[in-house]
Amino acid sequence: MTGRTNRISAEMRKEISDILQRDLKDPRIPELISVVSVDLSRDFRYAKIYISMIGNPEEKQNALEGLRSAAGFIRREIGQRIKVHHTPELIFEIDSSIEYGVYMSELINRTLKDDETKN
């Protein structure tokens, strides 16, 4: 990514986080949701927004549906807050890397405890 793309991605990440916390009132979207990253296409037409949240698969799917239904509102807000030639179409994806990291950490801790009890 270029420097400009990185700057716009970072600004979009910040603004989308703000919109999700303050402006969105959909009950399907949990209060504890975070925007992990934003990947912009080269032509700035599309933006993949990776989100992370705590919950079971059904809650995550409901939140994703809520975000997809609110994409037009979020896009309009982004267009008003960030000055770009074309406001990208927003594509929401669930990022499970944080959960995977927690899972791996738990496995490591269990292994270390098992090694301690063996010695």
C-alpha positions as CSV (number, residue, x, y, z in Angstrom):
1,M,0.0,0.0,0.0
2,T,1.1,3.5,-0.6
3,G,1.5,6.2,2.0
4,R,-1.8,7.9,0.9
5,T,-3.7,4.6,1.0
6,N,-2.3,3.9,4.5
7,R,-3.3,7.3,5.8
8,I,-6.9,7.0,4.3
9,S,-7.2,3.5,5.7
10,A,-6.2,4.6,9.2
11,E,-8.5,7.6,9.1
12,M,-11.4,5.4,7.9
13,R,-10.7,2.9,10.7
14,K,-10.8,5.7,13.2
15,E,-14.0,7.2,11.8
16,I,-15.8,3.9,11.4
17,S,-15.0,3.0,15.0
18,D,-16.4,6.3,16.1
19,I,-19.6,5.8,14.0
20,L,-20.1,2.3,15.5
21,Q,-19.7,3.5,19.0
22,R,-21.7,6.8,18.9
23,D,-24.1,6.9,15.9
24,L,-25.3,3.3,15.2
25,K,-28.3,2.2,17.2
26,D,-28.9,-1.2,15.8
27,P,-29.5,-3.7,18.7
28,R,-27.8,-6.5,16.7
29,I,-24.4,-4.7,16.9
30,P,-22.7,-5.2,20.3
31,E,-21.3,-2.3,22.2
32,L,-17.9,-4.1,22.4
33,I,-17.0,-4.1,18.7
34,S,-13.7,-3.0,17.2
35,V,-12.5,-2.2,13.8
36,V,-9.3,-4.2,13.4
37,S,-8.2,-2.9,10.0
38,V,-9.4,-1.4,6.7
39,D,-8.1,-2.6,3.4
40,L,-8.7,-0.2,0.5
41,S,-8.7,-1.3,-3.2
42,R,-6.2,0.4,-5.4
43,D,-8.9,2.5,-7.0
44,F,-10.5,3.4,-3.7
45,R,-13.8,1.9,-4.8
46,Y,-14.0,-0.8,-2.2
47,A,-13.0,-1.0,1.5
48,K,-12.9,-4.2,3.4
49,I,-13.5,-3.5,7.1
50,Y,-12.3,-6.2,9.4
51,I,-14.2,-6.2,12.7
52,S,-13.7,-8.1,16.0
53,M,-16.2,-8.8,18.7
54,I,-16.9,-11.2,21.5
55,G,-19.9,-13.6,21.1
56,N,-21.1,-16.9,19.8
57,P,-21.3,-17.5,16.1
58,E,-25.0,-16.6,15.9
59,E,-24.4,-13.2,17.6
60,K,-21.5,-12.5,15.3
61,Q,-23.6,-13.3,12.2
62,N,-26.4,-11.1,13.5
63,A,-23.9,-8.2,14.1
64,L,-22.5,-8.7,10.6
65,E,-26.0,-8.5,9.1
66,G,-26.6,-5.4,11.1
67,L,-23.4,-3.8,9.8
68,R,-24.2,-4.8,6.2
69,S,-27.7,-3.2,6.5
70,A,-26.1,0.0,8.0
71,A,-23.4,0.1,5.3
72,G,-25.1,2.9,3.4
73,F,-25.4,5.1,6.5
74,I,-21.8,4.4,7.5
75,R,-20.6,5.2,3.9
76,R,-22.5,8.5,3.9
77,E,-21.0,9.5,7.3
78,I,-17.5,8.6,6.0
79,G,-18.1,10.7,2.9
80,Q,-19.0,13.7,5.1
81,R,-16.0,13.2,7.5
82,I,-13.2,12.3,5.1
83,K,-12.5,14.2,1.9
84,V,-11.8,11.7,-0.8
85,H,-12.8,11.8,-4.5
86,H,-14.9,8.7,-4.2
87,T,-16.3,7.2,-1.0
88,P,-15.6,3.5,-1.2
89,E,-18.3,0.8,-1.0
90,L,-18.0,-0.9,2.5
91,I,-17.6,-4.6,2.8
92,F,-17.6,-6.0,6.4
93,E,-15.8,-9.1,7.4
94,I,-15.3,-10.7,10.8
95,D,-11.7,-10.9,11.9
96,S,-11.1,-13.8,14.2
97,S,-7.3,-13.3,14.7
98,I,-7.7,-11.9,18.2
99,E,-9.8,-15.0,19.3
100,Y,-7.2,-17.2,17.6
101,G,-4.4,-15.5,19.6
102,V,-6.3,-16.0,22.9
103,Y,-6.9,-19.6,22.0
104,M,-3.2,-20.1,21.2
105,S,-2.2,-18.4,24.5
106,E,-4.5,-20.7,26.4
107,L,-2.9,-23.7,24.7
108,I,0.6,-22.5,25.6
109,N,-0.4,-21.8,29.2
110,R,-1.9,-25.3,29.5
111,T,1.2,-26.9,28.1
112,L,3.4,-25.0,30.5
113,K,1.2,-26.1,33.5
114,D,1.4,-29.7,32.3
115,D,5.2,-29.5,32.0
116,E,5.4,-28.0,35.5
117,T,3.3,-30.9,37.0
118,K,5.4,-33.5,35.2
119,N,8.6,-32.1,36.7
